[in-house]
Amino acid sequence: MTYQDGIPHAVRVLGKGNKERVVVLSPTAQRALFQWLKHRNLEGHPTSPHLWSHTSGARKGQPFPARTVQAMLKRVAKRAGLKEWARLTPHKLRHSYASALMEAGRGIDEVKELLGHASIATTQIYVHVSRKGSRRLLGHCRTCWGSAGPCRALRPLTGERRGSARSLCLDPITQGG
């Protein structure tokens, strides 16, 4: 992890096949990660090499398994009132993110780099999400956006033209990051 002015700026991500890349965080993600690290350092295992690790119990300091992350996502989605919360997965968010980037006018090469893909062919599969399907998924998130409407990166998918929800968006394009 790298820091700027005491705030996390970028994280090292290990992907499939132990491929390593550095991901620069949006300002919103920087603030969220800063808060998590404060909690982890006070309540958990401050010296754990794993960014996302258990803060108590027998697994204290050990990384969250993928299923735990998925369960957390479902809990948050259910609490937010998403109708199809049970079908939501981190991988579906990844697909939606790639599609939103493409719909916002980002080039396939840039999306490939952001997703950490080795091949454009893989990225093309990711962004081949129907406009109708994206609208349905993103339509459920309106409660998160409130009256401001979706952020600039997601607006093309929903047809919204109103203000910006920059403070709620984790998208680095919208955040200027």
N, CA, C and O of each residue as an XYZ file, in Angstrom:
708
protein
N       0.848     -1.164      0.000
C       0.000      0.000      0.000
C       0.901      1.237      0.000
O       1.941      1.260      0.658
N       0.492      2.253     -0.738
C       1.229      3.510     -0.728
C       0.339      4.591     -0.136
O      -0.886      4.537     -0.247
N       0.967      5.564      0.486
C       0.244      6.638      1.162
C       0.634      7.989      0.577
O       1.749      8.178      0.089
N      -0.322      8.933      0.638
C      -0.060     10.331      0.327
C      -0.673     11.137      1.454
O      -1.871     11.025      1.714
N       0.119     11.937      2.119
C      -0.352     12.755      3.240
C      -1.045     11.915      4.308
O      -2.047     12.344      4.879
N      -0.519     10.721      4.581
C      -1.059      9.859      5.625
C      -2.328      9.102      5.264
O      -2.882      8.386      6.098
N      -2.794      9.257      4.021
C      -4.016      8.587      3.563
C      -3.622      7.539      2.523
O      -2.763      7.803      1.681
N      -4.245      6.339      2.568
C      -3.925      5.339      1.536
C      -4.209      5.898      0.143
O      -5.269      6.476     -0.099
N      -3.266      5.723     -0.755
C      -3.388      6.255     -2.110
C      -3.562      5.140     -3.142
O      -4.312      5.290     -4.107
N      -2.862      4.021     -2.932
C      -2.913      2.903     -3.877
C      -2.679      1.603     -3.119
O      -2.029      1.581     -2.073
N      -3.222      0.525     -3.668
C      -3.027     -0.786     -3.059
C      -2.498     -1.763     -4.097
O      -2.769     -1.639     -5.291
N      -1.743     -2.726     -3.616
C      -1.238     -3.807     -4.465
C      -2.282     -4.909     -4.456
O      -2.737     -5.336     -3.394
N      -2.657     -5.364     -5.632
C      -3.685     -6.391     -5.775
C      -3.068     -7.616     -6.430
O      -2.360     -7.516     -7.432
N      -3.350     -8.770     -5.847
C      -2.935    -10.034     -6.460
C      -4.154    -10.652     -7.112
O      -5.169    -10.891     -6.457
N      -4.048    -10.911     -8.413
C      -5.152    -11.500     -9.151
C      -4.910    -12.961     -9.445
O      -4.061    -13.607     -8.830
N      -5.672    -13.472    -10.398
C      -5.518    -14.868    -10.799
C      -4.077    -15.141    -11.207
O      -3.428    -14.301    -11.830
N      -3.588    -16.316    -10.852
C      -2.223    -16.680    -11.214
C      -1.189    -15.836    -10.504
O      -0.057    -15.717    -10.973
N      -1.564    -15.244     -9.368
C      -0.677    -14.367     -8.595
C      -0.134    -13.198     -9.400
O       0.962    -12.709     -9.129
N      -0.912    -12.742    -10.404
C      -0.519    -11.541    -11.149
C      -0.686    -10.349    -10.222
O      -1.724    -10.189     -9.578
N       0.325     -9.529    -10.161
C       0.319     -8.376     -9.262
C       0.128     -7.088    -10.050
O       0.684     -6.912    -11.134
N      -0.680     -6.182     -9.473
C      -0.843     -4.850    -10.072
C      -1.132     -3.860     -8.963
O      -1.513     -4.240     -7.856
N      -0.950     -2.596     -9.269
C      -1.214     -1.525     -8.314
C      -2.471     -0.799     -8.763
O      -2.603     -0.425     -9.928
N      -3.385     -0.607     -7.836
C      -4.638      0.078     -8.128
C      -4.660      1.386     -7.350
O      -4.575      1.387     -6.122
N      -4.776      2.501     -8.072
C      -4.895      3.818     -7.450
C      -6.339      3.972     -6.988
O      -7.270      3.654     -7.728
N      -6.521      4.459     -5.767
C      -7.845      4.562     -5.166
C      -8.490      5.918     -5.439
O      -7.811      6.942     -5.502
N      -9.806      5.907     -5.597
C     -10.557      7.161     -5.706
C     -10.565      7.832     -4.329
O     -10.312      7.163     -3.328
N     -10.846      9.128     -4.254
C     -10.921      9.794     -2.948
C     -11.922      9.123     -1.995
O     -11.662      9.031     -0.796
N     -13.052      8.660     -2.515
C     -14.037      7.985     -1.662
C     -13.453      6.682     -1.123
O     -13.590      6.383      0.063
N     -12.808      5.913     -1.986
C     -12.194      4.658     -1.550
C     -11.052      4.924     -0.569
O     -10.843      4.148      0.364
N     -10.316      6.011     -0.775
C      -9.234      6.361      0.152
C      -9.792      6.615      1.546
O      -9.245      6.130      2.537
N     -10.884      7.378      1.622
C     -11.489      7.666      2.939
C     -12.016      6.400      3.591
O     -11.822      6.191      4.789
N     -12.683      5.550      2.810
C     -13.239      4.307      3.362
C     -12.123      3.396      3.862
O     -12.234      2.810      4.939
N     -11.052      3.274      3.086
C      -9.938      2.426      3.495
C      -9.248      2.997      4.731
O      -8.846      2.244      5.618
N      -9.110      4.300      4.796
C      -8.516      4.937      5.970
C      -9.320      4.593      7.226
O      -8.743      4.272      8.265
N     -10.654      4.661      7.130
C     -11.521      4.320      8.266
C     -11.371      2.846      8.643
O     -11.287      2.515      9.826
N     -11.338      1.956      7.643
C     -11.176      0.531      7.922
C      -9.837      0.271      8.622
O      -9.780     -0.489      9.589
N      -8.771      0.897      8.140
C      -7.455      0.676      8.736
C      -7.421      1.161     10.185
O      -6.795      0.527     11.035
N      -8.091      2.285     10.473
C      -8.174      2.750     11.862
C      -8.853      1.693     12.725
O      -8.376      1.376     13.815
N      -9.968      1.147     12.237
C     -10.688      0.105     12.975
C      -9.811     -1.136     13.145
O      -9.687     -1.674     14.246
N      -9.206     -1.582     12.044
C      -8.367     -2.787     12.093
C      -7.204     -2.614     13.048
O      -6.856     -3.543     13.777
N      -6.602     -1.440     13.053
C      -5.452     -1.202     13.922
C      -5.848     -1.132     15.390
O      -5.073     -1.530     16.260
N      -7.053     -0.625     15.676
C      -7.511     -0.532     17.065
C      -8.119     -1.840     17.566
O      -7.859     -2.260     18.693
N      -8.926     -2.475     16.728
C      -9.694     -3.638     17.162
C      -9.134     -4.964     16.670
O      -9.436     -6.013     17.237
N      -8.340     -4.928     15.646
C      -7.944     -6.167     14.985
C      -6.487     -6.522     15.153
O      -5.965     -6.608     16.265
N      -5.853     -6.722     14.034
C      -4.477     -7.181     13.979
C      -3.683     -6.176     13.152
O      -3.573     -6.326     11.935
N      -3.128     -5.149     13.802
C      -2.493     -4.055     13.048
C      -1.286     -4.470     12.211
O      -0.919     -3.758     11.277
N      -0.667     -5.596     12.523
C       0.527     -5.986     11.772
C       0.242     -7.075     10.735
O       1.169     -7.590     10.110
N      -1.022     -7.425     10.550
C      -1.361     -8.443      9.554
C      -0.943     -7.952      8.165
O      -1.182     -6.795      7.820
N      -0.324     -8.820      7.372
C       0.044     -8.411      6.009
C      -1.179     -8.336      5.081
O      -1.081     -7.857      3.951
N      -2.331     -8.814      5.573
C      -3.541     -8.836      4.764
C      -4.374     -7.587      5.052
O      -4.742     -7.321      6.197
N      -4.660     -6.841      4.017
C      -5.438     -5.617      4.172
C      -6.816     -5.907      4.751
O      -7.251     -5.240      5.689
N      -7.499     -6.894      4.197
C      -8.845     -7.257      4.642
C      -8.745     -8.533      5.462
O      -8.709     -9.636      4.917
N      -8.699     -8.369      6.788
C      -8.521     -9.524      7.657
C      -9.491     -9.470      8.836
O     -10.026     -8.417      9.184
N      -9.695    -10.633      9.432
C     -10.571    -10.734     10.602
C      -9.994     -9.904     11.737
O      -8.778     -9.851     11.923
N     -10.871     -9.255     12.494
C     -10.415     -8.398     13.586
C     -10.585     -9.041     14.954
O     -10.178     -8.464     15.963
N     -11.184    -10.235     15.002
C     -11.362    -10.908     16.289
C     -11.497    -12.410     16.063
O     -11.575    -12.878     14.927
N     -11.524    -13.155     17.164
C     -11.729    -14.596     17.096
C     -10.482    -15.359     16.710
O      -9.382    -14.811     16.650
N     -10.683    -16.644     16.450
C      -9.575    -17.541     16.139
C      -8.870    -17.168     14.835
O      -7.693    -17.484     14.657
N      -9.575    -16.503     13.926
C      -8.987    -16.139     12.627
C      -8.431    -14.710     12.601
O      -8.121    -14.182     11.533
N      -8.309    -14.097     13.761
C      -7.804    -12.719     13.846
C      -6.503    -12.573     13.056
O      -5.542    -13.311     13.273
N      -6.492    -11.601     12.130
C      -5.316    -11.343     11.303
C      -5.272    -12.138     10.016
O      -4.466    -11.843      9.134
N      -6.129    -13.146      9.894
C      -6.175    -13.961      8.688
C      -7.064    -13.273      7.642
O      -8.009    -12.572      8.003
N      -6.771    -13.467      6.364
C      -7.568    -12.784      5.323
C      -9.003    -13.314      5.278
O      -9.274    -14.465      5.618
N      -9.912    -12.433      4.846
C     -11.296    -12.850      4.641
C     -11.347    -13.819      3.472
O     -10.778    -13.533      2.419
N     -12.014    -14.959      3.626
C     -12.228    -15.825      2.464
C     -13.193    -15.151      1.480
O     -13.971    -14.279      1.866
N     -13.134    -15.557      0.221
C     -14.002    -14.970     -0.809
C     -15.475    -15.080     -0.420
O     -16.243    -14.145     -0.648
N     -15.873    -16.193      0.155
C     -17.284    -16.381      0.546
C     -17.702    -15.399      1.635
O     -18.857    -14.975      1.671
N     -16.794    -15.040      2.506
C     -17.102    -14.053      3.549
C     -17.355    -12.686      2.921
O     -18.290    -11.985      3.307
N     -16.529    -12.313      1.963
C     -16.715    -11.042      1.263
C     -18.058    -11.039      0.542
O     -18.781    -10.043      0.575
N     -18.389    -12.139     -0.104
C     -19.669    -12.237     -0.800
C     -20.834    -12.119      0.180
O     -21.826    -11.456     -0.121
N     -20.728    -12.748      1.338
C     -21.783    -12.667      2.349
C     -21.930    -11.228      2.859
O     -23.046    -10.758      3.081
N     -20.811    -10.539      3.042
C     -20.854     -9.131      3.473
C     -21.577     -8.277      2.439
O     -22.417     -7.446      2.785
N     -21.244     -8.489      1.167
C     -21.862     -7.733      0.082
C     -23.371     -7.966      0.064
O     -24.144     -7.021     -0.097
N     -23.785     -9.196      0.224
C     -25.218     -9.521      0.223
C     -25.923     -8.866      1.401
O     -27.035     -8.359      1.250
N     -25.294     -8.869      2.572
C     -25.897     -8.216      3.747
C     -26.109     -6.726      3.505
O     -27.166     -6.179      3.821
N     -25.096     -6.080      2.945
C     -25.188     -4.645      2.672
C     -26.248     -4.379      1.606
O     -27.014     -3.422      1.721
N     -26.297     -5.214      0.575
C     -27.286     -5.045     -0.493
C     -28.703     -5.235      0.040
O     -29.615     -4.496     -0.332
N     -28.882     -6.207      0.893
C     -30.206     -6.451      1.489
C     -30.617     -5.266      2.360
O     -31.755     -4.801      2.299
N     -29.671     -4.784      3.172
C     -29.940     -3.631      4.032
C     -30.282     -2.385      3.214
O     -31.072     -1.546      3.648
N     -29.681     -2.274      2.028
C     -29.947     -1.129      1.144
C     -31.274     -1.271      0.407
O     -31.721     -0.332     -0.251
N     -31.906     -2.440      0.513
C     -33.209     -2.630     -0.103
C     -33.181     -3.120     -1.536
O     -34.191     -3.018     -2.232
N     -32.052     -3.651     -2.002
C     -32.007     -4.188     -3.357
C     -32.903     -5.421     -3.435
O     -32.795     -6.332     -2.614
N     -33.773     -5.438     -4.415
C     -34.718     -6.547     -4.547
C     -34.012     -7.856     -4.862
O     -34.415     -8.906     -4.363
N     -32.980     -7.815     -5.671
C     -32.272     -9.036     -6.069
C     -30.958     -9.185     -5.311
O     -29.961     -9.639     -5.872
N     -30.958     -8.805     -4.040
C     -29.744     -8.841     -3.227
C     -29.133    -10.241     -3.161
O     -27.910    -10.373     -3.102
N     -29.953    -11.275     -3.170
C     -29.452    -12.640     -3.034
C     -28.637    -13.073     -4.258
O     -27.823    -13.991     -4.161
N     -28.847    -12.425     -5.399
C     -28.138    -12.798     -6.630
C     -26.885    -11.958     -6.868
O     -26.149    -12.201     -7.824
N     -26.637    -10.976     -6.010
C     -25.497    -10.077     -6.189
C     -24.202    -10.761     -5.755
O     -24.154    -11.428     -4.722
N     -23.161    -10.588     -6.555
C     -21.842    -11.130     -6.229
C     -20.783    -10.073     -6.530
O     -21.032     -9.159     -7.317
N     -19.616    -10.183     -5.919
C     -18.531     -9.261     -6.266
C     -18.202     -9.309     -7.760
O     -17.852     -8.285     -8.347
N     -18.309    -10.470     -8.369
C     -18.006    -10.598     -9.794
C     -19.014     -9.819    -10.643
O     -18.641     -9.232    -11.659
N     -20.284     -9.809    -10.237
C     -21.290     -9.031    -10.972
C     -20.991     -7.536    -10.861
O     -21.210     -6.783    -11.810
N     -20.495     -7.113     -9.711
C     -20.101     -5.703     -9.574
C     -18.946     -5.379    -10.514
O     -18.900     -4.296    -11.098
N     -18.027     -6.308    -10.657
C     -16.895     -6.117    -11.557
C     -17.375     -5.967    -13.000
O     -16.898     -5.099    -13.731
N     -18.314     -6.812    -13.403
C     -18.886     -6.699    -14.744
C     -19.585     -5.351    -14.925
O     -19.421     -4.695    -15.953
N     -20.363     -4.945    -13.924
C     -21.089     -3.673    -14.004
C     -20.125     -2.500    -14.090
O     -20.358     -1.553    -14.841
N     -19.043     -2.561    -13.324
C     -18.030     -1.515    -13.339
C     -17.423     -1.391    -14.736
O     -17.285     -0.287    -15.264
N     -17.060     -2.537    -15.333
C     -16.476     -2.516    -16.677
C     -17.461     -1.948    -17.684
O     -17.088     -1.144    -18.539
N     -18.703     -2.359    -17.585
C     -19.719     -1.862    -18.517
C     -19.937     -0.365    -18.333
O     -20.068      0.370    -19.312
N     -19.975      0.087    -17.082
C     -20.174      1.509    -16.804
C     -19.021      2.340    -17.363
O     -19.234      3.421    -17.911
N     -17.802      1.828    -17.221
C     -16.651      2.539    -17.777
C     -16.773      2.672    -19.292
O     -16.527      3.743    -19.847
N     -17.152      1.588    -19.955
C     -17.304      1.618    -21.419
C     -18.427      2.569    -21.821
O     -18.274      3.348    -22.761
N     -19.549      2.509    -21.117
C     -20.688      3.379    -21.434
C     -20.344      4.848    -21.180
O     -20.916      5.748    -21.795
N     -19.396      5.075    -20.261
C     -18.980      6.446    -19.956
C     -17.943      6.951    -20.952
O     -17.461      8.078    -20.841
N     -17.603      6.103    -21.933
C     -16.695      6.556    -22.981
C     -15.243      6.162    -22.798
O     -14.391      6.604    -23.568
N     -14.937      5.349    -21.808
C     -13.556      4.905    -21.619
C     -13.212      3.879    -22.681
O     -14.070      3.097    -23.089
N     -11.989      3.873    -23.126
C     -11.544      2.940    -24.155
C     -11.328      1.548    -23.592
O     -11.084      1.374    -22.398
N     -11.422      0.573    -24.460
C     -11.275     -0.829    -24.045
C      -9.897     -1.091    -23.460
O      -9.771     -1.895    -22.536
N      -8.848     -0.426    -23.978
C      -7.503     -0.610    -23.432
C      -7.421     -0.121    -21.984
O      -6.790     -0.757    -21.140
N      -8.060      1.004    -21.709
C      -8.056      1.544    -20.349
C      -8.821      0.625    -19.398
O      -8.376      0.375    -18.278
N      -9.977      0.122    -19.848
C     -10.768     -0.791    -19.023
C      -9.974     -2.077    -18.774
O      -9.998     -2.623    -17.671
N      -9.274     -2.555    -19.801
C      -8.430     -3.743    -19.663
C      -7.401     -3.547    -18.556
O      -7.194     -4.433    -17.727
N      -6.761     -2.387    -18.546
C      -5.756     -2.101    -17.517
C      -6.383     -1.997    -16.132
O      -5.839     -2.526    -15.163
N      -7.527     -1.317    -16.031
C      -8.187     -1.164    -14.733
C      -8.630     -2.500    -14.151
O      -8.610     -2.686    -12.934
N      -9.027     -3.428    -15.014
C      -9.456     -4.745    -14.545
C      -8.279     -5.710    -14.367
O      -8.430     -6.776    -13.770
N      -7.121     -5.334    -14.881
C      -5.947     -6.187    -14.746
C      -5.942     -7.370    -15.696
O      -5.338     -8.400    -15.399
N      -6.602     -7.237    -16.821
C      -6.645     -8.322    -17.793
C      -5.378     -8.339    -18.637
O      -4.793     -7.295    -18.926
N      -4.959     -9.553    -19.031
C      -3.811     -9.689    -19.922
C      -4.242     -9.565    -21.374
O      -3.445     -9.192    -22.235
N      -5.514     -9.879    -21.647
C      -5.995     -9.929    -23.021
C      -7.230     -9.056    -23.218
O      -8.123     -9.026    -22.372
N      -7.269     -8.355    -24.335
C      -8.443     -7.564    -24.708
C      -9.661     -8.473    -24.851
O     -10.780     -8.057    -24.550
N      -9.458     -9.702    -25.304
C     -10.574    -10.636    -25.491
C     -11.323    -10.865    -24.176
O     -12.551    -10.943    -24.166
N     -10.596    -10.971    -23.087
C     -11.234    -11.150    -21.778
C     -12.055     -9.921    -21.423
O     -13.179    -10.038    -20.935
N     -11.496     -8.748    -21.666
C     -12.215     -7.502    -21.354
C     -13.475     -7.393    -22.198
O     -14.509     -6.946    -21.701
N     -13.412     -7.789    -23.451
C     -14.591     -7.717    -24.311
C     -15.719     -8.588    -23.773
O     -16.888     -8.222    -23.899
N     -15.400     -9.716    -23.185
C     -16.422    -10.565    -22.571
C     -17.047     -9.833    -21.395
O     -18.266     -9.857    -21.223
N     -16.221     -9.182    -20.588
C     -16.707     -8.461    -19.416
C     -17.678     -7.352    -19.777
O     -18.699     -7.175    -19.112
N     -17.372     -6.619    -20.804
C     -18.185     -5.444    -21.111
C     -19.380     -5.773    -21.995
O     -20.151     -4.885    -22.359
N     -19.532     -7.039    -22.336
C     -20.668     -7.440    -23.158
C     -21.880     -7.701    -22.258
O     -22.405     -8.813    -22.206
N     -22.307     -6.661    -21.559
C     -23.476     -6.742    -20.691
C     -24.570     -5.920    -21.362
O     -24.323     -4.798    -21.804
N     -25.756     -6.465    -21.438
C     -26.827     -5.752    -22.139
C     -27.198     -4.466    -21.430
O     -27.130     -4.374    -20.204
N     -27.588     -3.483    -22.207
C     -28.028     -2.203    -21.657
C     -29.234     -2.395    -20.751
O     -29.343     -1.748    -19.709
N     -30.134     -3.276    -21.144
C     -31.325     -3.553    -20.346
C     -30.934     -4.162    -18.995
O     -31.469     -3.766    -17.959
N     -30.020     -5.105    -19.003
C     -29.576     -5.739    -17.766
C     -28.891     -4.751    -16.842
O     -29.086     -4.796    -15.627
N     -28.084     -3.855    -17.411
C     -27.413     -2.841    -16.598
C     -28.417     -1.900    -15.978
O     -28.295     -1.547    -14.805
N     -29.415     -1.486    -16.751
C     -30.452     -0.598    -16.217
C     -31.177     -1.255    -15.041
O     -31.445     -0.611    -14.027
N     -31.492     -2.558    -15.194
C     -32.222     -3.251    -14.141
C     -31.394     -3.294    -12.860
O     -31.907     -3.002    -11.780
N     -30.124     -3.656    -12.973
C     -29.264     -3.736    -11.801
C     -29.075     -2.365    -11.162
O     -29.200     -2.222     -9.945
N     -28.777     -1.365    -11.974
C     -28.492     -0.046    -11.437
C     -29.758      0.661    -10.953
O     -29.682      1.537    -10.091
N     -30.904      0.296    -11.490
C     -32.159      0.889    -11.040
C     -32.424      0.614     -9.578
O     -33.066      1.415     -8.898
N     -31.936     -0.515     -9.087
C     -32.123     -0.861     -7.684
C     -31.310      0.040     -6.762
O     -31.611      0.133     -5.572
N     -30.300      0.695     -7.284
C     -29.398      1.487     -6.452
C     -29.883      2.916     -6.237
O     -29.216      3.688     -5.547
N     -31.002      3.280     -6.797
C     -31.453      4.671     -6.686
C     -31.571      5.131     -5.241
O     -31.360      6.309     -4.953
N     -31.904      4.226     -4.327
C     -32.012      4.633     -2.927
C     -30.669      5.076     -2.389
O     -30.609      5.941     -1.516
N     -29.583      4.497     -2.896
C     -28.250      4.909     -2.458
C     -27.914      6.304     -2.969
O     -27.199      7.057     -2.308
N     -28.433      6.650     -4.154
C     -28.104      7.936     -4.763
C     -28.973      9.062     -4.247
O     -28.582     10.226     -4.335
N     -30.132      8.752     -3.714
C     -31.044      9.785     -3.257
C     -31.569     10.605     -4.421
O     -31.644     10.111     -5.547
N     -31.924     11.825     -4.165
C     -32.531     12.664     -5.199
C     -31.515     13.192     -6.202
O     -31.891     13.742     -7.237
N     -30.224     13.027     -5.900
C     -29.200     13.566     -6.801
C     -29.094     12.765     -8.091
O     -28.579     13.273     -9.087
N     -29.562     11.546     -8.094
C     -29.434     10.712     -9.284
C     -28.071     10.062     -9.313
O     -27.250     10.340     -8.439
N     -27.795      9.203    -10.287
C     -26.533      8.477    -10.336
C     -25.367      9.378    -10.722
O     -25.550     10.476    -11.248
N     -24.186      8.892    -10.452
C     -22.985      9.650    -10.791
C     -22.811      9.712    -12.309
O     -23.498      9.014    -13.055
N     -21.900     10.543    -12.742
C     -21.674     10.765    -14.163
C     -21.349      9.483    -14.912
O     -21.804      9.298    -16.041
N     -20.565      8.591    -14.301
C     -20.164      7.364    -14.987
C     -21.331      6.420    -15.193
O     -21.338      5.655    -16.157
N     -22.325      6.455    -14.304
C     -23.444      5.530    -14.409
C     -24.648      6.137    -15.114
O     -25.537      5.399    -15.540
N     -24.703      7.444    -15.247
C     -25.854      8.111    -15.853
C     -26.212      7.582    -17.242
O     -27.400      7.444    -17.532
N     -25.238      7.276    -18.124
C     -25.620      6.762    -19.441
C     -26.389      5.441    -19.372
O     -27.168      5.129    -20.272
N     -26.174      4.673    -18.316
C     -26.864      3.391    -18.200
C     -28.298      3.545    -17.732
O     -29.143      2.700    -18.027
N     -28.579      4.614    -17.006
C     -29.904      4.772    -16.423
C     -30.734      5.832    -17.127
O     -31.946      5.904    -16.925
N     -30.098      6.652    -17.950
C     -30.813      7.716    -18.639
C     -31.019      8.951    -17.780
O     -31.693      9.890    -18.205
N     -30.452      8.969    -16.583
C     -30.615     10.105    -15.678
C     -29.852     11.319    -16.203
O     -28.786     11.182    -16.803
N     -30.400     12.487    -15.974
C     -29.730     13.721    -16.393
C     -29.523     14.676    -15.223
O     -28.926     15.739    -15.394
N     -30.007     14.313    -14.042
C     -29.928     15.215    -12.895
C     -28.525     15.289    -12.325
O     -27.588     14.739    -12.903
N     -28.370     15.980    -11.174
C     -27.104     16.256    -10.520
C     -26.165     15.074    -10.364
O     -26.330     14.049    -11.024
N     -25.202     15.217     -9.511
C     -24.180     14.188     -9.350
C     -24.166     13.662     -7.924
O     -24.416     14.406     -6.976
N     -23.878     12.397     -7.781
C     -23.768     11.782     -6.462
C     -22.299     11.463     -6.190
O     -21.973     10.369     -5.729
N     -21.431     12.402     -6.470
C     -19.993     12.182     -6.355
C     -19.587     11.665     -4.987
O     -18.689     10.829     -4.885
N     -20.244     12.155     -3.919
C     -19.828     11.756     -2.589
C     -20.131     10.295     -2.304
O     -19.546      9.718     -1.387
N     -21.038      9.677     -3.072
C     -21.399      8.287     -2.832
C     -20.741      7.329     -3.799
O     -20.788      6.116     -3.593
N     -20.139      7.838     -4.836
C     -19.646      6.995     -5.919
C     -18.218      6.541     -5.640
O     -17.377      7.329     -5.205
N     -17.954      5.256     -5.895
C     -16.603      4.722     -5.736
C     -15.839      4.727     -7.048
O     -14.715      4.230     -7.114
N     -16.437      5.280     -8.088
C     -15.835      5.261     -9.411
C     -14.706      6.276     -9.487
O     -14.935      7.458     -9.233
N     -13.482      5.848     -9.834
C     -12.365      6.783     -9.892
C     -12.523      7.842    -10.974
O     -11.934      8.917    -10.862
N     -13.302      7.569    -12.021
C     -13.512      8.566    -13.066
C     -14.319      9.727    -12.516
O     -13.957     10.890    -12.695
N     -15.412      9.404    -11.847
C     -16.279     10.438    -11.285
C     -15.534     11.212    -10.200
O     -15.702     12.425    -10.069
N     -14.722     10.518     -9.435
C     -13.997     11.141     -8.322
C     -12.786     11.918     -8.803
O     -12.145     12.620     -8.021
N     -12.472     11.798    -10.082
C     -11.309     12.509    -10.609
C     -10.001     11.824    -10.246
O      -8.930     12.424    -10.339
N     -10.095     10.533     -9.821
C      -8.894      9.834     -9.344
C      -8.303      8.918    -10.302
O      -7.293      8.280    -10.005
